[in-house]
């Protein structure tokens, strides 16, 4: 069967760690990549879960659950507005730095 070369760019430190692990497994990095590629082709999927960052709604619900289970007193409207102003100030500062 004809073979093709694939070039992968990877952080040097991560590559060193990967090479060391592959050696412990008794294989080369090339063999490990071939195992991965064959598993993807065979299953027609990535053989481990890939998750995206949580959505704004998921983050809100997480915070809501934390707040509901907290014994902290509720914030006053003035305290909430002060936190919003502070957050907006940080956002404006971050945008100005870009």
C-alpha distances in whole Angstrom, upper triangle without the diagonal:
4,6,10,13,16,20,22,26,28,31,31,33,31,28,30,31,27,26,29,28,25,26,29,26,24,21,20,21,17,16,19,17,14,16,18,16,14,18,19,16,17,21,21,23,24,25,28,31,31,35,37,40,43,45,48,50,48,49,53,53,52,55,57,56,57,60,61,61,62,66,66,69,68,68,71,70,71,69,66,67,67,64,62,64,63,59,60,61,58,56,58,58,54,54,56,54,51
4,7,10,13,17,20,23,26,29,29,32,30,27,29,30,27,26,29,28,25,26,29,27,25,22,20,20,16,16,19,17,14,17,19,16,15,19,19,17,19,22,22,24,24,25,28,31,31,35,36,39,42,44,47,49,47,49,52,52,51,54,56,56,56,60,61,60,62,66,66,69,67,67,70,69,70,68,65,66,66,62,61,63,61,58,58,59,56,54,56,56,52,51,54,51,48
4,7,10,13,16,20,22,25,26,28,26,23,25,27,23,22,25,25,22,23,26,24,23,19,17,16,13,13,16,14,11,15,16,13,14,17,17,16,18,21,21,22,22,23,26,29,29,32,33,36,40,41,45,46,45,46,49,50,48,51,54,53,54,57,58,58,59,63,63,66,65,64,67,66,67,65,62,63,63,59,58,60,58,55,55,56,53,51,53,52,49,48,50,48,45
4,7,10,13,17,19,23,23,26,24,21,24,25,22,21,25,25,21,23,26,24,23,20,17,16,12,14,16,13,12,15,16,13,14,18,17,16,19,21,20,21,21,22,25,27,27,30,31,34,37,39,42,44,43,44,47,48,46,49,52,51,52,55,56,56,57,61,61,63,62,62,65,64,65,62,59,60,60,56,55,57,55,52,52,53,50,48,49,49,45,45,47,45,42
4,7,10,13,16,19,20,23,21,18,20,22,19,18,22,22,19,21,24,23,22,18,15,14,10,13,15,12,11,15,15,13,15,18,18,17,20,22,21,22,21,22,24,27,26,29,30,33,36,38,41,43,41,42,46,46,45,47,50,50,50,53,55,54,55,59,59,61,60,60,63,62,63,60,57,58,58,54,53,54,53,49,50,50,47,45,47,46,43,42,44,42,39
4,7,10,13,16,17,20,18,15,18,20,17,17,21,21,18,20,23,22,22,18,15,12,10,13,13,10,11,14,13,11,14,17,16,16,19,21,20,20,18,20,22,24,22,26,26,29,32,34,37,39,38,38,42,43,41,44,47,46,46,49,51,51,52,55,55,58,57,56,59,58,59,56,54,54,54,50,49,51,49,46,46,47,43,42,43,43,39,39,41,39,36
4,7,10,13,14,17,16,13,16,18,16,16,19,20,18,20,23,22,22,19,15,12,11,14,14,11,13,16,15,14,17,19,18,19,22,23,22,21,19,21,22,24,22,25,26,28,31,33,36,39,37,37,41,42,40,42,45,45,45,48,50,50,51,54,54,56,55,55,57,56,57,54,52,52,52,48,47,48,46,43,44,44,41,39,41,40,36,36,38,36,33
4,6,10,12,14,12,10,14,15,13,14,17,18,16,19,21,21,21,18,15,11,11,14,13,10,13,15,14,13,17,18,17,18,21,22,21,20,17,19,19,21,19,22,22,24,28,30,33,35,34,34,37,38,37,39,42,42,42,44,47,46,47,50,50,52,52,51,54,53,53,51,48,49,48,45,44,45,43,40,41,41,38,36,38,37,33,33,35,33,30
4,7,9,12,11,9,13,15,13,14,17,18,17,20,22,22,23,20,17,13,14,17,16,13,16,18,16,16,20,21,20,21,24,25,24,22,19,21,21,22,20,22,22,23,27,29,32,35,33,33,36,37,36,37,41,41,40,43,45,45,45,49,48,51,50,49,52,51,51,48,46,47,46,42,42,43,40,37,38,38,35,33,35,34,30,31,32,30,27
4,6,9,7,6,10,11,10,12,15,15,15,18,20,20,21,19,16,12,14,17,15,13,16,18,16,17,20,21,20,22,25,25,24,22,19,20,19,20,19,20,21,22,26,28,31,33,31,31,34,36,34,35,39,38,38,41,43,42,43,46,45,48,47,47,49,49,49,46,44,45,44,41,40,41,39,36,37,37,33,32,34,33,29,30,32,29,27
4,6,5,6,9,10,10,12,14,15,16,18,20,21,22,20,17,14,16,19,17,16,20,21,19,20,23,24,23,25,28,28,27,25,21,22,21,22,20,21,22,22,26,28,30,33,31,30,34,35,33,34,38,38,37,39,42,41,41,44,44,46,46,45,48,48,48,45,43,43,42,39,39,39,37,34,35,35,32,31,33,31,28,29,30,27,26
4,6,5,6,9,10,10,12,14,15,16,19,20,21,19,16,13,16,19,17,17,20,22,20,21,25,25,25,27,30,30,29,27,24,24,23,25,23,25,25,26,29,32,34,37,35,34,37,38,36,37,41,41,39,42,45,44,44,47,46,49,49,48,51,51,50,47,46,46,45,42,42,42,40,37,38,38,34,34,36,34,30,32,33,30,28
4,5,5,6,9,10,11,12,14,15,17,19,20,19,17,14,17,19,17,17,21,22,20,22,26,25,25,28,30,30,30,27,24,24,23,24,22,24,25,25,28,31,33,36,33,32,36,37,34,35,39,39,37,40,43,41,41,44,43,46,46,46,49,49,49,46,44,45,44,40,40,41,38,36,38,37,34,33,35,33,30,32,33,30,29
4,5,5,6,9,10,11,12,14,15,16,18,17,15,12,15,17,14,14,18,19,17,19,22,22,22,25,27,26,26,24,20,20,19,20,19,21,22,22,26,29,31,33,31,30,34,35,32,34,37,36,35,38,41,40,40,43,42,45,45,45,48,48,48,45,43,44,43,40,40,41,38,35,37,37,33,33,35,34,30,32,34,31,29
4,5,5,6,8,10,10,12,14,15,16,14,12,9,12,14,12,12,16,17,16,18,21,21,21,24,26,26,26,24,20,20,20,22,21,23,24,25,28,31,34,36,34,33,37,38,35,37,40,40,39,42,44,43,43,46,46,49,49,49,52,52,52,49,47,48,47,43,43,44,42,39,40,40,37,36,38,37,33,35,36,33,32
4,5,5,6,9,10,11,12,14,15,14,12,10,13,16,14,15,18,19,18,20,23,23,24,26,28,28,29,27,23,23,22,24,23,26,27,28,31,34,36,39,36,35,39,40,37,39,42,41,40,43,45,44,44,47,47,50,50,50,53,53,53,50,48,49,48,45,45,46,43,41,42,42,38,38,40,38,35,37,38,35,34
4,6,5,6,9,10,11,12,14,14,12,11,14,16,13,15,18,18,17,20,22,22,23,26,27,27,28,25,22,21,20,22,21,23,25,26,29,32,35,37,34,33,37,37,34,36,39,38,37,40,42,41,41,44,44,47,48,47,51,51,51,48,46,48,46,43,43,45,42,39,41,41,37,37,40,38,35,36,38,35,34
4,5,5,6,9,10,10,12,11,9,7,11,12,10,11,14,14,13,16,19,18,19,22,23,23,24,22,19,18,17,19,19,22,24,25,28,31,34,36,33,33,37,37,34,36,40,39,38,41,43,42,42,45,45,48,48,49,52,52,52,49,47,49,48,44,44,46,43,40,42,42,39,38,41,39,36,37,39,36,35
4,5,5,6,9,10,10,9,7,6,10,11,10,11,14,15,15,17,19,20,21,23,25,25,26,24,21,20,20,23,23,25,27,29,32,35,38,40,37,37,40,41,38,40,43,42,41,45,47,45,46,49,49,52,52,52,55,56,56,53,51,52,51,48,48,49,46,44,45,46,42,41,44,42,39,40,42,39,37
4,5,5,6,9,10,10,9,9,13,13,12,14,17,17,17,20,22,22,23,26,27,27,28,27,23,22,21,24,24,27,29,30,33,36,39,41,38,37,41,41,38,40,43,42,41,44,46,45,45,48,48,51,52,52,55,56,56,53,51,53,51,48,48,50,47,44,46,46,42,42,45,43,40,42,43,40,39
4,5,5,6,9,9,9,9,13,12,10,13,15,15,15,18,19,19,21,23,24,24,26,24,20,19,18,21,22,24,27,28,31,34,37,39,35,35,39,39,36,38,41,40,39,42,44,42,43,46,46,50,50,50,54,54,55,51,50,51,50,47,47,49,46,43,45,46,42,42,44,43,40,41,44,41,39
4,5,5,6,5,6,6,9,9,7,10,12,12,13,16,17,17,19,21,22,22,24,22,19,18,18,21,22,25,27,29,32,35,38,40,37,37,41,41,38,40,43,42,41,45,46,45,46,49,49,52,53,53,56,57,57,54,52,54,53,49,49,51,48,46,47,48,44,44,46,45,42,43,45,42,41
4,5,5,5,6,8,11,11,10,13,15,15,16,19,20,20,22,24,25,26,27,26,23,21,22,25,26,29,31,33,36,39,42,43,40,40,44,44,41,43,46,45,44,48,49,47,48,51,51,55,55,56,59,60,60,57,55,57,56,52,52,54,51,48,50,51,47,46,49,48,44,46,48,45,43
4,5,8,10,11,14,13,12,15,17,16,17,20,21,21,23,25,25,26,28,26,23,21,21,24,26,28,31,32,35,38,41,43,39,39,43,43,40,42,45,43,42,46,47,45,46,49,50,53,54,54,58,59,59,56,54,56,55,51,52,53,51,48,50,51,47,46,49,48,45,46,48,45,44
4,6,9,10,13,11,9,13,14,13,14,17,18,17,20,22,22,23,25,24,21,18,19,22,24,27,30,31,34,37,41,42,38,39,42,42,39,42,44,43,42,46,47,45,46,49,50,53,54,54,58,59,59,56,54,56,55,52,52,54,51,48,50,51,47,47,50,49,45,47,49,46,45
4,7,10,12,10,10,14,14,13,16,18,18,19,21,23,23,24,26,25,23,21,22,25,27,30,33,35,37,41,44,45,42,42,46,45,43,45,48,46,46,49,51,49,50,53,54,57,57,58,62,62,63,59,58,59,59,55,55,57,54,51,53,54,50,50,53,51,48,49,51,49,47
4,7,8,6,7,10,11,10,13,15,15,16,19,20,21,22,24,23,21,19,20,24,25,28,31,33,36,39,42,44,41,41,45,45,42,45,48,46,46,49,51,49,50,53,54,57,57,58,61,61,62,59,57,58,58,54,54,56,53,50,52,53,49,48,51,50,46,47,50,47,45
4,5,5,6,9,10,11,13,14,15,17,19,20,21,23,24,23,21,20,21,24,25,28,30,32,35,38,42,43,40,41,44,44,42,45,48,46,46,49,51,50,50,54,54,57,57,57,61,61,61,58,56,57,57,53,53,54,52,49,51,51,47,46,49,48,44,45,47,44,42
4,5,5,6,9,10,11,12,14,15,17,18,20,21,22,21,18,17,18,21,22,25,27,29,32,35,38,40,37,38,41,41,39,42,45,44,43,47,48,47,48,51,51,55,54,54,58,58,58,55,53,54,53,50,50,51,49,46,47,48,44,43,45,44,41,42,44,41,39
4,5,5,6,9,10,11,12,14,15,17,18,20,21,20,18,18,19,22,23,26,28,30,34,36,39,41,39,39,43,43,41,44,47,46,45,49,50,49,50,54,54,57,57,57,60,60,60,57,55,56,56,52,51,53,51,48,49,50,46,45,47,46,42,43,45,42,40
4,5,5,6,9,10,10,12,14,15,16,18,19,19,17,16,18,22,22,26,28,31,34,37,40,42,39,40,43,43,41,44,47,45,45,49,50,49,50,54,54,57,57,57,60,60,61,58,56,57,57,53,53,54,52,49,50,51,48,46,49,48,44,45,48,45,43
4,5,5,6,9,10,11,12,14,15,17,18,17,14,13,15,18,19,23,25,27,30,33,37,38,35,36,40,39,38,40,43,42,42,45,46,45,47,50,50,53,53,54,57,57,58,55,52,54,53,50,49,51,49,46,47,48,45,43,46,45,41,42,45,42,40
4,5,5,6,9,10,11,12,14,15,16,15,13,13,14,18,18,21,23,26,29,32,35,37,34,35,39,39,37,40,42,41,41,45,46,45,47,50,50,53,53,53,56,56,57,54,51,52,52,48,48,50,48,44,46,47,43,42,44,43,40,40,43,40,38
4,5,5,6,8,10,11,12,14,15,15,14,13,16,19,20,23,26,29,32,34,37,39,36,37,41,41,39,42,45,44,44,47,49,48,49,53,53,56,56,56,59,59,60,57,54,55,55,52,51,53,51,48,49,50,46,45,47,47,43,43,46,44,41
4,6,5,6,9,10,10,12,14,13,12,11,13,17,18,22,25,28,30,33,37,38,35,36,40,39,38,41,43,42,42,46,47,46,47,51,51,54,54,54,58,57,59,56,53,55,55,51,50,52,50,47,48,50,46,45,48,47,43,44,47,44,42
4,5,5,6,9,10,11,12,11,9,8,10,14,15,18,21,24,27,29,33,34,31,33,36,36,34,37,40,39,39,42,43,43,44,48,48,51,51,51,54,54,55,52,50,51,51,47,47,49,47,44,45,46,43,41,44,44,40,40,43,41,39
4,5,5,6,9,10,10,10,9,10,13,16,16,20,22,25,28,30,34,35,33,34,37,37,36,39,41,40,41,44,45,45,47,50,51,53,52,53,56,55,56,54,51,52,52,49,48,50,48,45,46,47,44,42,44,44,41,41,44,42,39
4,5,5,6,8,9,11,10,10,14,17,18,22,24,28,30,32,36,37,35,36,40,39,38,41,43,42,43,46,47,46,48,52,53,55,55,55,58,58,59,56,54,55,55,51,51,53,51,48,49,50,47,45,48,48,44,44,47,45,42
4,6,5,6,8,8,8,7,10,14,15,19,22,25,27,30,33,34,32,33,37,36,35,38,40,39,40,43,44,43,45,49,49,52,51,52,55,55,56,54,51,52,53,49,48,51,49,46,47,49,45,43,46,46,43,43,46,44,42
4,6,5,5,5,5,6,10,12,13,17,19,23,25,27,31,32,29,31,35,34,33,36,38,37,38,42,42,42,44,48,48,51,50,50,53,53,54,52,49,50,51,47,46,48,47,43,44,46,43,41,44,44,40,40,43,42,39
4,6,5,7,9,10,14,16,17,20,22,26,28,30,34,34,32,34,37,37,36,39,41,40,42,45,46,45,47,51,52,54,53,54,56,56,57,55,52,53,54,50,49,51,50,46,47,49,46,44,46,47,43,43,46,44,41
4,6,8,10,10,14,16,18,21,24,27,29,31,35,35,33,35,38,38,37,40,42,41,42,45,46,45,47,51,52,55,54,54,57,57,59,56,53,55,55,52,51,53,52,48,49,51,48,46,49,49,45,45,49,47,44
4,5,8,8,11,13,15,18,21,25,26,28,32,32,30,32,35,34,33,37,38,37,38,42,42,42,44,48,49,51,50,51,54,54,55,53,50,51,52,49,47,50,49,45,46,49,46,43,46,47,43,43,47,45,43
4,7,9,12,13,14,17,19,23,25,26,30,30,29,31,34,33,33,36,38,37,38,41,42,42,44,48,49,51,50,50,53,52,54,52,49,50,51,47,46,48,47,44,45,47,44,42,44,45,41,41,44,43,40
4,6,8,10,10,14,16,20,22,23,27,27,25,27,31,30,29,33,34,33,35,38,38,38,41,44,45,47,46,47,50,49,51,48,45,47,47,44,43,45,44,40,41,43,41,38,41,42,38,38,42,40,38
4,6,7,8,12,14,18,20,22,26,26,24,26,29,29,28,31,33,32,33,36,37,37,39,42,43,45,44,45,48,47,49,46,43,45,45,42,41,43,42,38,39,41,38,36,39,40,36,36,39,38,35
4,7,9,13,16,19,21,24,27,28,25,27,30,29,28,31,33,32,33,36,37,36,38,42,43,45,45,45,49,48,50,47,44,46,47,43,42,45,43,40,41,43,40,38,41,41,38,38,42,40,38
4,6,10,13,16,18,21,24,25,22,23,27,26,24,28,30,28,29,33,33,33,35,38,39,42,41,42,45,45,46,44,41,43,43,39,39,41,40,36,38,40,37,35,38,39,35,36,39,37,35
4,6,10,13,14,17,21,21,18,20,23,22,21,24,26,25,26,29,30,30,32,35,36,39,38,38,42,41,43,40,38,39,40,36,35,38,37,33,35,37,34,32,36,36,33,33,37,35,33
4,7,10,12,15,18,19,17,18,22,21,20,23,25,25,25,29,30,30,31,35,35,38,37,37,40,40,41,38,36,37,38,34,33,36,34,31,32,34,31,29,32,33,29,30,33,32,30
4,7,8,11,15,16,13,14,18,18,17,20,22,21,22,25,26,26,28,32,32,34,33,33,36,36,37,35,32,34,34,30,29,32,31,27,29,31,28,26,29,30,27,27,31,30,28
4,6,8,12,13,12,13,16,16,16,18,21,21,22,24,26,26,28,31,31,33,32,32,34,34,35,33,30,31,31,28,27,29,28,24,26,28,25,23,26,27,24,24,28,27,25
4,6,9,11,10,10,13,14,13,15,18,18,19,21,23,24,25,28,28,30,28,28,31,30,31,29,26,27,28,24,23,26,24,21,22,24,22,20,23,24,21,21,25,24,22
4,7,8,6,6,10,10,10,12,14,15,16,18,20,21,22,26,25,27,26,26,28,28,29,27,24,25,26,22,21,24,23,20,21,24,21,20,23,24,21,22,26,26,24
4,5,5,6,9,10,11,12,14,15,17,18,20,21,23,26,26,27,25,25,27,26,28,26,22,24,25,22,20,23,23,19,20,23,21,19,22,24,21,21,25,25,24
4,5,5,6,9,10,11,12,14,15,16,18,20,21,24,23,25,22,22,24,22,24,22,19,20,21,18,16,19,19,16,17,20,18,16,20,21,19,20,23,24,23
4,5,5,6,9,10,10,12,14,15,16,18,20,23,23,24,21,21,23,22,24,23,19,21,23,20,18,21,22,18,19,23,21,19,23,25,23,23,27,28,27
4,5,5,6,9,10,11,12,14,15,17,18,22,22,23,21,22,24,24,26,24,21,23,24,21,20,23,23,19,21,24,22,21,24,26,24,24,28,28,27
4,5,5,6,8,10,11,12,14,16,16,20,19,21,19,19,22,22,23,21,18,20,21,17,17,20,19,16,18,21,19,18,21,23,21,22,25,26,25
4,5,5,6,9,10,10,12,14,15,19,18,19,17,17,19,19,21,19,15,17,19,16,15,19,18,15,17,20,19,18,22,23,22,23,26,27,26
4,5,5,6,9,10,10,12,14,18,18,19,17,18,21,20,23,21,18,20,22,19,18,22,22,19,21,24,23,22,25,27,25,26,30,30,30
4,5,5,6,9,10,11,12,16,16,18,17,18,21,21,23,21,18,21,22,19,19,22,21,19,21,24,22,22,25,26,25,26,30,30,29
4,5,5,6,9,10,10,14,13,15,14,14,17,18,20,17,15,17,18,15,15,19,18,16,19,21,20,20,23,24,23,25,28,28,28
4,5,5,6,9,10,13,13,14,12,13,16,17,19,17,14,18,19,16,16,20,20,18,20,23,22,22,25,27,26,27,30,31,31
4,5,5,6,9,12,13,15,14,16,19,20,22,20,18,21,22,19,20,23,23,21,24,26,25,25,28,30,28,30,33,34,34
4,6,5,6,10,10,13,12,14,18,19,21,18,16,20,20,17,19,22,21,19,23,25,23,24,27,28,27,29,32,32,32
4,5,5,8,8,10,9,11,14,16,18,15,14,17,18,15,17,20,20,18,21,24,23,23,27,28,27,29,32,32,33
4,6,8,9,11,10,13,16,17,20,18,16,20,21,19,20,23,23,22,25,27,26,27,30,31,30,32,35,36,36
4,7,9,11,12,15,18,20,22,20,19,22,23,20,22,26,25,24,27,29,28,28,32,33,32,34,37,37,38
4,5,8,9,12,16,18,20,17,17,20,21,18,20,23,22,22,25,27,26,27,30,31,30,33,35,35,36
4,6,9,12,15,18,20,17,17,21,21,19,22,25,24,24,27,28,28,29,32,33,32,35,37,37,39
4,6,9,12,15,16,14,14,18,18,16,19,21,20,20,24,25,25,26,29,30,30,32,34,35,36
4,6,9,13,14,12,13,16,16,15,18,20,20,21,24,25,25,27,29,30,31,33,35,36,37
4,7,9,12,10,10,13,14,13,15,18,18,19,21,23,23,25,27,28,29,31,33,34,35
4,7,8,6,6,10,10,10,12,15,15,16,18,20,20,22,24,25,26,28,30,31,33
4,5,5,6,9,10,11,12,14,15,17,18,20,21,23,24,26,27,29,30,32,34
4,5,5,6,9,10,11,12,14,15,16,18,20,21,22,24,26,27,28,30,32
4,5,5,6,9,10,11,12,14,15,16,19,20,21,23,24,26,27,29,31
4,5,5,6,9,10,11,12,14,15,17,18,20,21,23,24,26,27,29
4,5,5,6,9,10,11,12,14,16,17,18,20,21,23,24,26,28
4,5,5,6,9,10,10,12,14,15,16,18,20,21,22,24,26
4,5,5,6,9,10,11,13,14,15,17,18,20,21,23,25
4,5,5,6,9,10,11,12,14,15,17,18,20,21,23
4,5,5,6,9,10,10,12,14,15,16,18,20,22
4,5,5,6,9,10,10,12,14,15,16,18,20
4,5,5,6,9,10,11,12,14,15,17,19
4,5,5,6,9,10,11,12,14,16,17
4,5,5,6,9,10,10,12,14,16
4,5,5,6,9,10,11,12,15
4,6,5,6,9,10,11,13
4,5,5,6,9,10,11
4,5,5,6,9,10
4,5,5,6,9
4,5,5,7
4,5,5
4,6
4
